[in-house]
Amino acid sequence: MAVGDLKTDQGVKDLNIYLAERSYIEGYQPTQADVAVFEALGKAPNSSNPHALRWYNHIKSYDLKKLPGEKKASILGSGTAPAAAAGGKPAAEEEDDVDLFGSDEEEDAEAAKIREERLKAYAEKKSKKPALIAKSSIVIDVKPWGDETNMEEMEKAVRSIEMDGLVWGACKFSKIINHTKNN
């Protein structure tokens, strides 16, 4: 978003809208970009622009010369950037054509052909795989009320439960030993 001339009401309104969701002009701490906009603004905004007024009073509380960064304002429209007025590069010339990550939008035909062949091979390989059926294993721990409970009958009662997709597996009986000490 570009903010126009900060000496006009529309420019201050644009700044207010920009600062509605931000605390600073750039980043998460005050920088020289905030100083550039602060100086371009010149005076405190009126109360009809609460976000800009909050930001203005906050920036005013800092020692402006000690804030980090370069003194540029990326949100200012052309002709109002202090760097351009001070003899620096205009805002439009500040952007370099340097691609730091080396991504090239131009792609040669051979690389495109290789990529398409790999995508076809992957799609063909994936189509031959059988569909995976999701399964869950559940262990049910059934404990008797007492020592005289018939465990085979209890197993028959549990296995009598029937549902779609339910398959009963192995059953294991184990003896519980009570290790209590008598004092």
HELIX and SHEET records of a PDB file:
HELIX    1   1 ASP A    9  TYR A   18  1                                  10    
HELIX    2   2 GLN A   32  LEU A   41  1                                  10    
HELIX    3   3 PRO A   50  LYS A   60  1                                  11    
HELIX    4   4 LEU A   64  LYS A   66  5                                   3    
HELIX    5   5 PRO A   82  ALA A   85  1                                   4    
HELIX    6   6 ALA A   91  GLU A   93  5                                   3    
HELIX    7   7 ALA A  109  LYS A  128  1                                  20    
HELIX    8   8 MET A  151  ARG A  159  1                                   9    
END                                                                             
